[in-house]
Amino acid sequence: MKIILIEQGSPEWIEFRKSHIGASEIGAIMGNNPYMSPYQVWLKKTGRITEEPVTESMKRGQEAEYEIRRRYIERSGKFVLPMVGTYYKWEIASSSFDGLSENHSHVFEAKSLGKNSYVNALENHIPQYYVDQCQWQMMVAGAKTCDWVAECIGHPDLSYTLLPNSEYQKKMLVEAKKFWDFVLNDTPPPLREDDYELVEDDDILFDLMQLYAQRKEEKRLAEELENSVKVEIEELLRGRNIQCRFGKIKSNVTNRRIDWQEVRRVYGIMEEDLELYTKVSKPFTKITLSNSQKIHL
């Protein structure tokens, strides 16, 4: 492995990522990441969309990573440090390690998970796109093991040890090189059903979207004005039904009704408990204009 002397999260690191395939991206390229597609990675690599700058949330994640690593070192006795490196056989393949041993034989990967993700990892092992990430890191470093460690507030750290799978690493490398051809040829990879194709230099579509946004805002302002007029009418009516030269106006009284859908959801509810599921209906005013157009307010 070739060590790259660069600080993770720095502008130089962000620039470095544009011309390399990192461990966090290989799961998407393999089609195993439900949150990122090959096309989305391609958009970043070709500069059509930019890498997100380091946000406060990312900084908190880095702080959590530091604490997970500290606890891991104390618990395991394995000393690891953050590091960036590229694969000696193909330098496009890179990894920004959360931790790597001095002799590069051991990888440490930290995650800070929500409760649902933590429970899923506890019961079903780690998701495949995280496995891809660990396998890629072991390939880049030539490591013999990878400890995947996850924290979740209120729960003990969860740890899995992964061993290198040379056949799968070869498969990842093949797919990564196919993907990189798409980048070099400036040709997008096949899109997934949930992908949004980036449309560039389409002035007609841009003008239509601007017009749509303008009309949507006009509608919002018109609805606000309509509601304010409605309030004035209701205050004038005070619950009366009236007619005038412009039409008729009917006001209803506030009623209570049983939300039977909620009752059906609860099996075996007692009759005296039905009051718990009683809702108050929304008052409304119906205006019938002289041209027979009806407006429900």
Summary of the structure (lengths in Angstrom):
residues: 297
radius of gyration: 29.8
end to end distance: 69.4
largest distance: 91.1
contacts: 781
relative contact order: 0.10
helix: 45%
strand: 21%
